[in-house]
Amino acid sequence: MDKIRKIIFATLLALPSHGFSQDTIPLSKKDSWEKAASGNLQRKIAEQEFSASKAEYRQTNSVFLPTISASATAISTTNPLMAFGSKLNQEILTASDFNPALLNDPGETQNFATEFAILQPLINLDGLYGRQAARAKMQASELQVLRTTEHLELEVSKAFMQLQLAYKAIHVLEKAAATGEANLEMVSNYFRQGLLQKTDVLNARVRVNDIANQLQYAKSAVQNASDYLAFLMNEDTKGAIYKPTEELDTTITIETTSEQLPGQRKDIQAMERSSEAYQKMLQSAKMGFFPKLNAFGSYQLYDRSLFGTGANGYTAGLQLSWSLFDGYRTIGKTEKAKADLQRSEIELQQYKAQSQLELRKVNRQLKDAENKVSLSQLAFEQSQEAYRIRQNRFTQGLEKTTDLLASESQMIQKELEHLQAVFEYSLNKRYLQFLTK
């Protein structure tokens, strides 16, 4: 019996176990995907990561756009130089202010300055390459959102098929329970007629109990699959279960498979954009050795009162700055950027190799699944015929009770194996589509 349970619920063992609920919610595959697309938490996380990378890219507008600031400063000083300069800025100097005694020991002087400043980058090579790196990173995040959506679609499809499989298993086991009860009744009648022994009745009852136990596992599997679907859709069902409006598709079609990894896959493109971002970061680090050219300007207002406009002046100019030595900071930054680039290129190469390996593996699994579906269907049909023959012979007193029960158990096992084979085929087909999308 453990073997049967393992076959039925191999795909559901990873899900948490809960009781079977009486609240049933009809759910179609289309509705499950639409709800997951709008509510799934993992997809929302990916979208926020894209928003963050987009904001980082917008920060690099500072490479082209000016920085404008305003400030107000108030001072009170007896410093000779500051006092003289404050009066000079306020344009209130008189001849008496040049008295050496007042110059050397001025009284308390107050000055209020209002300044508007602008800094305009002109040539900033490291900033330009840093902007290109931020743009590549943003593109990688956008592609990751698309791939996350595709993976979510796969997970929803898989979870929905698990739910369909669980309901199919319940249907099979309910039929088995009815058959077991009928066999028990028939064996009990024969026992009362003195044609069978007590052990035959006990064996029939054990079989009925085993089916009831398996049926309870199947109902738990429905609850587990419902909980997982609710998690993917980010819905609080409060223990309710979903009932699929479509049955598990048992149609087998010959798939045209491809052994070649598609170059336009979103996850591969995202890693390529990420590698490109590291390439631009390396170039940005190298440009740190080159000079920067900025234009600057300011307009000042001076007065003895706050925000006064008694005197004014402006300053404008160009600044060429060149960091000749910064304690190996730029050199170390360049070396780190080079190592990050090489690591990203190796990771991309490894990911492509793993993806190619997985693609070949799934192609083989799909072919194996096609063969398994055909063989399991044949085995199920043969087990049905074998059970029918044994049941007829049993009613004629030509078969043992244990042989009848073993034949019935085999028939149920083969039907469940066929359902599992159909599920595996459908899942591999859907996974292959995901890998080649």
URSULQUI-V185629 format. One record per residue. N is the residue number from 1. RES is the residue in one letter. PSI is psi in whole degrees, 0 to 359 (none if undefined). OMEGA is omega in whole degrees, -180 to 180 (NA if undefined). NEAR is the number of other ideal C-beta (glycine too) atoms within 10 Angstrom. Layout:
n=N res=RES psi=PSI omega=OMEGA near=NEAR
n=N res=RES psi=PSI omega=OMEGA near=NEAR
//
This chain:
n=1 res=M psi=326 omega=178 near=13
n=2 res=D psi=325 omega=179 near=6
n=3 res=K psi=320 omega=179 near=10
n=4 res=I psi=313 omega=-180 near=20
n=5 res=R psi=321 omega=179 near=17
n=6 res=K psi=320 omega=179 near=11
n=7 res=I psi=317 omega=-175 near=17
n=8 res=I psi=314 omega=-167 near=26
n=9 res=F psi=27 omega=-179 near=23
n=10 res=A psi=325 omega=-179 near=13
n=11 res=T psi=352 omega=-176 near=19
n=12 res=L psi=359 omega=-173 near=23
n=13 res=L psi=334 omega=-178 near=11
n=14 res=A psi=347 omega=-177 near=8
n=15 res=L psi=153 omega=179 near=19
n=16 res=P psi=155 omega=-177 near=9
n=17 res=S psi=130 omega=176 near=12
n=18 res=H psi=171 omega=178 near=14
n=19 res=G psi=166 omega=-180 near=9
n=20 res=F psi=128 omega=-177 near=16
n=21 res=S psi=152 omega=179 near=17
n=22 res=Q psi=346 omega=179 near=7
n=23 res=D psi=118 omega=-175 near=10
n=24 res=T psi=131 omega=-180 near=12
n=25 res=I psi=118 omega=176 near=15
n=26 res=P psi=141 omega=-178 near=9
n=27 res=L psi=128 omega=175 near=21
n=28 res=S psi=162 omega=180 near=13
n=29 res=K psi=322 omega=179 near=16
n=30 res=K psi=315 omega=180 near=10
n=31 res=D psi=320 omega=-180 near=15
n=32 res=S psi=322 omega=-180 near=22
n=33 res=W psi=319 omega=-179 near=17
n=34 res=E psi=320 omega=179 near=13
n=35 res=K psi=321 omega=179 near=18
n=36 res=A psi=322 omega=-179 near=24
n=37 res=A psi=328 omega=-178 near=14
n=38 res=S psi=337 omega=-173 near=11
n=39 res=G psi=348 omega=-174 near=13
n=40 res=N psi=133 omega=-175 near=20
n=41 res=L psi=322 omega=-180 near=10
n=42 res=Q psi=321 omega=178 near=15
n=43 res=R psi=322 omega=178 near=19
n=44 res=K psi=323 omega=177 near=14
n=45 res=I psi=316 omega=179 near=12
n=46 res=A psi=322 omega=179 near=21
n=47 res=E psi=322 omega=178 near=16
n=48 res=Q psi=326 omega=175 near=12
n=49 res=E psi=322 omega=176 near=16
n=50 res=F psi=319 omega=178 near=20
n=51 res=S psi=322 omega=179 near=13
n=52 res=A psi=316 omega=180 near=13
n=53 res=S psi=328 omega=176 near=21
n=54 res=K psi=320 omega=177 near=15
n=55 res=A psi=322 omega=177 near=11
n=56 res=E psi=321 omega=178 near=15
n=57 res=Y psi=321 omega=179 near=19
n=58 res=R psi=332 omega=177 near=11
n=59 res=Q psi=331 omega=-178 near=11
n=60 res=T psi=359 omega=172 near=17
n=61 res=N psi=341 omega=180 near=9
n=62 res=S psi=345 omega=177 near=14
n=63 res=V psi=331 omega=-178 near=15
n=64 res=F psi=326 omega=-173 near=13
n=65 res=L psi=150 omega=-178 near=10
n=66 res=P psi=161 omega=172 near=14
n=67 res=T psi=121 omega=-177 near=12
n=68 res=I psi=133 omega=-179 near=10
n=69 res=S psi=160 omega=176 near=10
n=70 res=A psi=144 omega=-180 near=9
n=71 res=S psi=154 omega=176 near=11
n=72 res=A psi=129 omega=-176 near=11
n=73 res=T psi=133 omega=177 near=11
n=74 res=A psi=131 omega=179 near=11
n=75 res=I psi=154 omega=171 near=13
n=76 res=S psi=123 omega=-170 near=11
n=77 res=T psi=151 omega=168 near=15
n=78 res=T psi=8 omega=177 near=11
n=79 res=N psi=127 omega=-175 near=12
n=80 res=P psi=313 omega=-177 near=14
n=81 res=L psi=317 omega=-179 near=10
n=82 res=M psi=320 omega=-180 near=15
n=83 res=A psi=315 omega=179 near=23
n=84 res=F psi=317 omega=-179 near=17
n=85 res=G psi=324 omega=180 near=14
n=86 res=S psi=317 omega=178 near=22
n=87 res=K psi=324 omega=179 near=19
n=88 res=L psi=318 omega=178 near=13
n=89 res=N psi=326 omega=180 near=19
n=90 res=Q psi=354 omega=179 near=19
n=91 res=E psi=45 omega=-180 near=12
n=92 res=I psi=16 omega=178 near=15
n=93 res=L psi=141 omega=175 near=12
n=94 res=T psi=173 omega=-178 near=8
n=95 res=A psi=327 omega=-179 near=6
n=96 res=S psi=338 omega=180 near=7
n=97 res=D psi=347 omega=180 near=14
n=98 res=F psi=5 omega=175 near=10
n=99 res=N psi=124 omega=-177 near=11
n=100 res=P psi=325 omega=-179 near=7
n=101 res=A psi=320 omega=179 near=7
n=102 res=L psi=327 omega=177 near=14
n=103 res=L psi=319 omega=-177 near=13
n=104 res=N psi=332 omega=-177 near=8
n=105 res=D psi=72 omega=-176 near=10
n=106 res=P psi=159 omega=173 near=20
n=107 res=G psi=180 omega=-180 near=7
n=108 res=E psi=128 omega=-178 near=8
n=109 res=T psi=135 omega=179 near=20
n=110 res=Q psi=144 omega=-180 near=15
n=111 res=N psi=133 omega=176 near=20
n=112 res=F psi=124 omega=-178 near=19
n=113 res=A psi=130 omega=173 near=18
n=114 res=T psi=126 omega=-174 near=19
n=115 res=E psi=136 omega=172 near=16
n=116 res=F psi=123 omega=-174 near=14
n=117 res=A psi=150 omega=177 near=16
n=118 res=I psi=138 omega=177 near=14
n=119 res=L psi=119 omega=-177 near=15
n=120 res=Q psi=113 omega=176 near=15
n=121 res=P psi=138 omega=177 near=17
n=122 res=L psi=306 omega=178 near=12
n=123 res=I psi=113 omega=-179 near=12
n=124 res=N psi=82 omega=-171 near=19
n=125 res=L psi=319 omega=-180 near=18
n=126 res=D psi=326 omega=177 near=20
n=127 res=G psi=323 omega=179 near=18
n=128 res=L psi=315 omega=179 near=18
n=129 res=Y psi=328 omega=175 near=21
n=130 res=G psi=324 omega=177 near=21
n=131 res=R psi=318 omega=178 near=20
n=132 res=Q psi=324 omega=177 near=19
n=133 res=A psi=317 omega=179 near=23
n=134 res=A psi=324 omega=179 near=22
n=135 res=R psi=318 omega=178 near=19
n=136 res=A psi=321 omega=178 near=22
n=137 res=K psi=320 omega=178 near=22
n=138 res=M psi=318 omega=179 near=21
n=139 res=Q psi=321 omega=178 near=20
n=140 res=A psi=319 omega=179 near=21
n=141 res=S psi=322 omega=179 near=23
n=142 res=E psi=319 omega=178 near=19
n=143 res=L psi=325 omega=178 near=21
n=144 res=Q psi=325 omega=176 near=22
n=145 res=V psi=316 omega=-180 near=20
n=146 res=L psi=319 omega=180 near=15
n=147 res=R psi=323 omega=176 near=18
n=148 res=T psi=321 omega=177 near=22
n=149 res=T psi=318 omega=178 near=17
n=150 res=E psi=320 omega=178 near=16
n=151 res=H psi=323 omega=177 near=16
n=152 res=L psi=320 omega=178 near=18
n=153 res=E psi=320 omega=177 near=17
n=154 res=L psi=315 omega=-178 near=16
n=155 res=E psi=319 omega=179 near=18
n=156 res=V psi=317 omega=178 near=22
n=157 res=S psi=317 omega=179 near=19
n=158 res=K psi=315 omega=-180 near=20
n=159 res=A psi=322 omega=180 near=26
n=160 res=F psi=320 omega=177 near=25
n=161 res=M psi=325 omega=176 near=22
n=162 res=Q psi=319 omega=178 near=24
n=163 res=L psi=318 omega=177 near=26
n=164 res=Q psi=318 omega=179 near=22
n=165 res=L psi=318 omega=-180 near=29
n=166 res=A psi=318 omega=178 near=28
n=167 res=Y psi=323 omega=176 near=21
n=168 res=K psi=318 omega=180 near=23
n=169 res=A psi=319 omega=177 near=28
n=170 res=I psi=316 omega=180 near=19
n=171 res=H psi=316 omega=180 near=14
n=172 res=V psi=316 omega=-177 near=20
n=173 res=L psi=329 omega=175 near=25
n=174 res=E psi=320 omega=174 near=13
n=175 res=K psi=319 omega=179 near=13
n=176 res=A psi=322 omega=179 near=25
n=177 res=A psi=319 omega=178 near=17
n=178 res=A psi=318 omega=178 near=11
n=179 res=T psi=318 omega=180 near=18
n=180 res=G psi=319 omega=177 near=24
n=181 res=E psi=320 omega=179 near=15
n=182 res=A psi=319 omega=178 near=12
n=183 res=N psi=320 omega=179 near=20
n=184 res=L psi=318 omega=179 near=18
n=185 res=E psi=318 omega=-179 near=11
n=186 res=M psi=316 omega=180 near=17
n=187 res=V psi=322 omega=179 near=24
n=188 res=S psi=321 omega=178 near=15
n=189 res=N psi=316 omega=179 near=11
n=190 res=Y psi=324 omega=179 near=18
n=191 res=F psi=317 omega=180 near=18
n=192 res=R psi=334 omega=177 near=10
n=193 res=Q psi=357 omega=179 near=8
n=194 res=G psi=15 omega=-179 near=7
n=195 res=L psi=340 omega=-180 near=11
n=196 res=L psi=167 omega=-179 near=20
n=197 res=Q psi=169 omega=-180 near=13
n=198 res=K psi=326 omega=-179 near=8
n=199 res=T psi=328 omega=178 near=11
n=200 res=D psi=319 omega=178 near=19
n=201 res=V psi=317 omega=179 near=17
n=202 res=L psi=318 omega=178 near=13
n=203 res=N psi=320 omega=179 near=21
n=204 res=A psi=321 omega=178 near=26
n=205 res=R psi=321 omega=176 near=14
n=206 res=V psi=318 omega=179 near=13
n=207 res=R psi=318 omega=178 near=27
n=208 res=V psi=318 omega=179 near=18
n=209 res=N psi=321 omega=177 near=11
n=210 res=D psi=316 omega=180 near=17
n=211 res=I psi=320 omega=179 near=24
n=212 res=A psi=321 omega=178 near=14
n=213 res=N psi=317 omega=178 near=13
n=214 res=Q psi=324 omega=179 near=23
n=215 res=L psi=323 omega=177 near=18
n=216 res=Q psi=320 omega=176 near=13
n=217 res=Y psi=320 omega=-179 near=19
n=218 res=A psi=320 omega=178 near=25
n=219 res=K psi=323 omega=175 near=19
n=220 res=S psi=323 omega=178 near=18
n=221 res=A psi=324 omega=175 near=26
n=222 res=V psi=316 omega=179 near=24
n=223 res=Q psi=318 omega=179 near=22
n=224 res=N psi=314 omega=179 near=23
n=225 res=A psi=323 omega=178 near=27
n=226 res=S psi=318 omega=179 near=28
n=227 res=D psi=320 omega=-179 near=21
n=228 res=Y psi=320 omega=176 near=21
n=229 res=L psi=319 omega=178 near=25
n=230 res=A psi=321 omega=177 near=22
n=231 res=F psi=315 omega=180 near=18
n=232 res=L psi=325 omega=-179 near=23
n=233 res=M psi=355 omega=-179 near=22
n=234 res=N psi=49 omega=178 near=15
n=235 res=E psi=141 omega=177 near=16
n=236 res=D psi=99 omega=-177 near=8
n=237 res=T psi=354 omega=179 near=16
n=238 res=K psi=45 omega=175 near=8
n=239 res=G psi=359 omega=178 near=15
n=240 res=A psi=162 omega=179 near=17
n=241 res=I psi=155 omega=176 near=25
n=242 res=Y psi=147 omega=175 near=26
n=243 res=K psi=115 omega=-178 near=14
n=244 res=P psi=137 omega=179 near=21
n=245 res=T psi=348 omega=175 near=11
n=246 res=E psi=147 omega=178 near=11
n=247 res=E psi=163 omega=179 near=10
n=248 res=L psi=127 omega=-178 near=18
n=249 res=D psi=121 omega=-179 near=14
n=250 res=T psi=13 omega=180 near=15
n=251 res=T psi=132 omega=179 near=7
n=252 res=I psi=121 omega=179 near=16
n=253 res=T psi=149 omega=178 near=9
n=254 res=I psi=116 omega=-177 near=6
n=255 res=E psi=138 omega=173 near=15
n=256 res=T psi=103 omega=-175 near=5
n=257 res=T psi=157 omega=179 near=15
n=258 res=S psi=133 omega=178 near=12
n=259 res=E psi=355 omega=-176 near=9
n=260 res=Q psi=130 omega=180 near=8
n=261 res=L psi=126 omega=-180 near=17
n=262 res=P psi=134 omega=-179 near=13
n=263 res=G psi=344 omega=-177 near=9
n=264 res=Q psi=14 omega=179 near=7
n=265 res=R psi=137 omega=-171 near=19
n=266 res=K psi=320 omega=-178 near=19
n=267 res=D psi=323 omega=178 near=17
n=268 res=I psi=318 omega=177 near=18
n=269 res=Q psi=322 omega=179 near=18
n=270 res=A psi=318 omega=179 near=20
n=271 res=M psi=326 omega=177 near=21
n=272 res=E psi=319 omega=177 near=19
n=273 res=R psi=323 omega=178 near=19
n=274 res=S psi=318 omega=177 near=20
n=275 res=S psi=323 omega=177 near=21
n=276 res=E psi=322 omega=178 near=19
n=277 res=A psi=319 omega=178 near=23
n=278 res=Y psi=325 omega=178 near=21
n=279 res=Q psi=316 omega=179 near=20
n=280 res=K psi=326 omega=177 near=21
n=281 res=M psi=324 omega=176 near=25
n=282 res=L psi=316 omega=178 near=22
n=283 res=Q psi=323 omega=177 near=19
n=284 res=S psi=318 omega=179 near=22
n=285 res=A psi=321 omega=179 near=22
n=286 res=K psi=325 omega=180 near=17
n=287 res=M psi=349 omega=176 near=18
n=288 res=G psi=344 omega=178 near=19
n=289 res=F psi=350 omega=-178 near=15
n=290 res=F psi=156 omega=-179 near=12
n=291 res=P psi=163 omega=178 near=12
n=292 res=K psi=143 omega=179 near=18
n=293 res=L psi=123 omega=180 near=15
n=294 res=N psi=148 omega=172 near=17
n=295 res=A psi=145 omega=-180 near=14
n=296 res=F psi=158 omega=177 near=15
n=297 res=G psi=154 omega=179 near=14
n=298 res=S psi=152 omega=177 near=16
n=299 res=Y psi=126 omega=-174 near=15
n=300 res=Q psi=147 omega=173 near=17
n=301 res=L psi=131 omega=-178 near=18
n=302 res=Y psi=144 omega=178 near=23
n=303 res=D psi=167 omega=176 near=20
n=304 res=R psi=359 omega=176 near=15
n=305 res=S psi=156 omega=-176 near=10
n=306 res=L psi=133 omega=180 near=10
n=307 res=F psi=23 omega=176 near=9
n=308 res=G psi=160 omega=-177 near=15
n=309 res=T psi=36 omega=-177 near=10
n=310 res=G psi=326 omega=-180 near=14
n=311 res=A psi=156 omega=-180 near=17
n=312 res=N psi=166 omega=178 near=13
n=313 res=G psi=165 omega=180 near=12
n=314 res=Y psi=161 omega=177 near=9
n=315 res=T psi=134 omega=178 near=11
n=316 res=A psi=149 omega=-180 near=10
n=317 res=G psi=182 omega=177 near=9
n=318 res=L psi=146 omega=178 near=10
n=319 res=Q psi=122 omega=174 near=11
n=320 res=L psi=115 omega=-177 near=10
n=321 res=S psi=143 omega=-177 near=8
n=322 res=W psi=114 omega=179 near=9
n=323 res=S psi=108 omega=-177 near=12
n=324 res=L psi=326 omega=178 near=6
n=325 res=F psi=127 omega=-179 near=8
n=326 res=D psi=35 omega=177 near=12
n=327 res=G psi=36 omega=178 near=7
n=328 res=Y psi=10 omega=180 near=10
n=329 res=R psi=312 omega=-179 near=11
n=330 res=T psi=322 omega=179 near=17
n=331 res=I psi=314 omega=179 near=14
n=332 res=G psi=322 omega=178 near=12
n=333 res=K psi=322 omega=179 near=18
n=334 res=T psi=317 omega=179 near=20
n=335 res=E psi=320 omega=178 near=13
n=336 res=K psi=317 omega=179 near=13
n=337 res=A psi=322 omega=179 near=20
n=338 res=K psi=317 omega=179 near=16
n=339 res=A psi=320 omega=178 near=12
n=340 res=D psi=321 omega=179 near=17
n=341 res=L psi=314 omega=-180 near=19
n=342 res=Q psi=321 omega=178 near=13
n=343 res=R psi=316 omega=-179 near=12
n=344 res=S psi=324 omega=179 near=18
n=345 res=E psi=322 omega=178 near=15
n=346 res=I psi=318 omega=179 near=11
n=347 res=E psi=321 omega=178 near=13
n=348 res=L psi=317 omega=178 near=15
n=349 res=Q psi=317 omega=180 near=12
n=350 res=Q psi=318 omega=-178 near=10
n=351 res=Y psi=319 omega=178 near=13
n=352 res=K psi=318 omega=179 near=16
n=353 res=A psi=317 omega=178 near=11
n=354 res=Q psi=320 omega=-180 near=10
n=355 res=S psi=322 omega=178 near=16
n=356 res=Q psi=320 omega=178 near=14
n=357 res=L psi=316 omega=-180 near=11
n=358 res=E psi=322 omega=179 near=14
n=359 res=L psi=315 omega=178 near=19
n=360 res=R psi=320 omega=180 near=13
n=361 res=K psi=314 omega=-178 near=12
n=362 res=V psi=325 omega=175 near=21
n=363 res=N psi=316 omega=178 near=18
n=364 res=R psi=319 omega=-180 near=11
n=365 res=Q psi=323 omega=180 near=18
n=366 res=L psi=318 omega=178 near=19
n=367 res=K psi=319 omega=177 near=14
n=368 res=D psi=321 omega=-179 near=14
n=369 res=A psi=321 omega=177 near=21
n=370 res=E psi=316 omega=179 near=18
n=371 res=N psi=321 omega=-179 near=12
n=372 res=K psi=322 omega=179 near=18
n=373 res=V psi=315 omega=-179 near=20
n=374 res=S psi=314 omega=-178 near=14
n=375 res=L psi=320 omega=-179 near=13
n=376 res=S psi=326 omega=176 near=20
n=377 res=Q psi=316 omega=179 near=18
n=378 res=L psi=317 omega=180 near=12
n=379 res=A psi=321 omega=179 near=18
n=380 res=F psi=315 omega=179 near=21
n=381 res=E psi=319 omega=179 near=14
n=382 res=Q psi=322 omega=179 near=13
n=383 res=S psi=326 omega=175 near=21
n=384 res=Q psi=315 omega=-179 near=15
n=385 res=E psi=319 omega=179 near=11
n=386 res=A psi=319 omega=180 near=15
n=387 res=Y psi=320 omega=179 near=20
n=388 res=R psi=317 omega=-180 near=12
n=389 res=I psi=314 omega=-179 near=12
n=390 res=R psi=323 omega=179 near=21
n=391 res=Q psi=318 omega=178 near=18
n=392 res=N psi=318 omega=-180 near=11
n=393 res=R psi=327 omega=180 near=15
n=394 res=F psi=318 omega=179 near=20
n=395 res=T psi=338 omega=178 near=12
n=396 res=Q psi=2 omega=179 near=8
n=397 res=G psi=21 omega=-177 near=9
n=398 res=L psi=356 omega=-179 near=10
n=399 res=E psi=151 omega=176 near=16
n=400 res=K psi=155 omega=178 near=14
n=401 res=T psi=318 omega=-180 near=22
n=402 res=T psi=324 omega=179 near=13
n=403 res=D psi=321 omega=179 near=13
n=404 res=L psi=314 omega=-179 near=23
n=405 res=L psi=322 omega=178 near=23
n=406 res=A psi=321 omega=179 near=15
n=407 res=S psi=320 omega=178 near=20
n=408 res=E psi=319 omega=178 near=22
n=409 res=S psi=319 omega=178 near=19
n=410 res=Q psi=320 omega=180 near=18
n=411 res=M psi=315 omega=179 near=24
n=412 res=I psi=318 omega=180 near=24
n=413 res=Q psi=316 omega=-179 near=19
n=414 res=K psi=325 omega=178 near=22
n=415 res=E psi=319 omega=177 near=24
n=416 res=L psi=323 omega=176 near=26
n=417 res=E psi=322 omega=178 near=21
n=418 res=H psi=317 omega=177 near=25
n=419 res=L psi=318 omega=178 near=23
n=420 res=Q psi=321 omega=179 near=22
n=421 res=A psi=319 omega=177 near=25
n=422 res=V psi=318 omega=178 near=24
n=423 res=F psi=313 omega=-179 near=25
n=424 res=E psi=321 omega=178 near=21
n=425 res=Y psi=312 omega=-179 near=26
n=426 res=S psi=320 omega=-180 near=22
n=427 res=L psi=316 omega=179 near=21
n=428 res=N psi=322 omega=178 near=21
n=429 res=K psi=317 omega=179 near=20
n=430 res=R psi=323 omega=180 near=15
n=431 res=Y psi=323 omega=177 near=18
n=432 res=L psi=320 omega=177 near=19
n=433 res=Q psi=322 omega=178 near=15
n=434 res=F psi=318 omega=-178 near=18
n=435 res=L psi=335 omega=-177 near=19
n=436 res=T psi=13 omega=-177 near=16
n=437 res=K psi=none omega=NA near=14
//
